[in-house]
Amino acid sequence: MGVTKEQVGSALKSKLNPSHLEVVDTSGGCGASFAIEIVSEQFKGKRLLERHRLVNAALEEEMKQIHALSIKKAVTPAQWKQELESQKSASAS
């Protein structure tokens, strides 16, 4: 058995303390492929590649069993808030 989405979530929560985290098992239940959306203050001042490296480092043990990890979003709380507000205004018009 591979990694569970709960294990992935737990590792990210303990190491990156996200204010928003969504983990989706895209492998059909075998735990080999995940898509994540993560919002963390630790991403502040970091470029996208550095943010992805932080996520991969946080999942170092889990990555030994994960074949594919898709980081859909890795943003700061300020960027997340701005994104949500722009989505609201777009749907209101």
PLY file of the C-alpha trace (Angstrom):
ply
format ascii 1.0
element vertex 93
property float x
property float y
property float z
element edge 92
property int vertex1
property int vertex2
end_header
0.00 0.00 0.00
1.23 3.47 -0.86
0.92 6.70 1.03
-2.48 8.00 2.14
-3.70 11.53 1.53
-3.90 11.86 5.34
-0.17 11.07 5.59
0.62 13.67 2.93
-1.59 16.24 4.66
-0.10 15.50 8.07
3.49 15.88 6.81
2.70 19.19 5.10
0.81 20.53 8.13
3.60 19.70 10.55
6.37 21.19 8.40
4.75 24.10 6.52
1.88 25.06 8.84
-0.52 25.90 5.98
-3.57 28.14 6.42
-5.22 26.20 3.56
-4.38 22.72 2.34
-6.13 20.49 -0.13
-4.73 17.04 -0.92
-6.36 14.93 -3.63
-5.39 11.32 -4.30
-5.31 11.18 -8.11
-4.10 7.58 -8.23
-7.48 5.94 -7.76
-6.70 4.95 -4.18
-3.27 3.30 -4.45
-1.49 6.33 -2.96
1.02 6.81 -5.76
-0.18 10.13 -7.18
-1.40 13.33 -5.50
-2.46 16.85 -6.41
-2.09 19.53 -3.77
-3.03 23.13 -3.16
-1.17 24.75 -0.28
-1.16 28.21 1.27
1.67 28.94 3.69
3.33 32.00 5.19
6.64 30.17 4.67
6.34 30.85 0.92
6.64 34.60 1.45
9.53 36.07 -0.55
10.21 32.78 -2.33
9.95 32.06 -6.02
7.78 29.24 -7.33
10.68 26.79 -7.68
11.75 27.44 -4.07
8.17 26.88 -2.90
7.98 23.56 -4.74
11.30 22.54 -3.19
9.90 23.29 0.28
6.88 21.09 -0.44
9.07 18.27 -1.77
11.39 18.55 1.25
8.40 18.39 3.62
7.34 15.18 1.87
10.81 13.64 1.71
9.82 10.30 3.29
6.46 10.10 1.50
8.07 10.86 -1.88
9.87 7.51 -1.70
6.48 5.88 -2.40
4.80 8.64 -4.44
5.25 8.45 -8.20
3.60 11.75 -9.13
3.02 14.95 -7.19
1.20 17.82 -8.83
1.50 21.09 -6.93
-1.50 23.00 -8.29
-0.95 26.02 -6.07
1.77 27.03 -3.62
0.95 30.57 -2.55
1.17 32.91 0.42
-1.95 33.81 2.44
-1.94 37.30 0.84
-1.84 35.82 -2.67
-4.60 33.35 -1.74
-6.81 36.14 -0.41
-6.23 38.19 -3.55
-7.07 35.18 -5.72
-10.32 34.52 -3.83
-11.33 38.18 -4.10
-10.68 38.26 -7.85
-12.75 35.08 -8.27
-15.63 36.67 -6.33
-15.56 39.85 -8.41
-15.37 37.83 -11.64
-18.41 35.74 -10.69
-20.34 38.83 -9.56
-20.05 40.51 -12.97
0 1
1 2
2 3
3 4
4 5
5 6
6 7
7 8
8 9
9 10
10 11
11 12
12 13
13 14
14 15
15 16
16 17
17 18
18 19
19 20
20 21
21 22
22 23
23 24
24 25
25 26
26 27
27 28
28 29
29 30
30 31
31 32
32 33
33 34
34 35
35 36
36 37
37 38
38 39
39 40
40 41
41 42
42 43
43 44
44 45
45 46
46 47
47 48
48 49
49 50
50 51
51 52
52 53
53 54
54 55
55 56
56 57
57 58
58 59
59 60
60 61
61 62
62 63
63 64
64 65
65 66
66 67
67 68
68 69
69 70
70 71
71 72
72 73
73 74
74 75
75 76
76 77
77 78
78 79
79 80
80 81
81 82
82 83
83 84
84 85
85 86
86 87
87 88
88 89
89 90
90 91
91 92
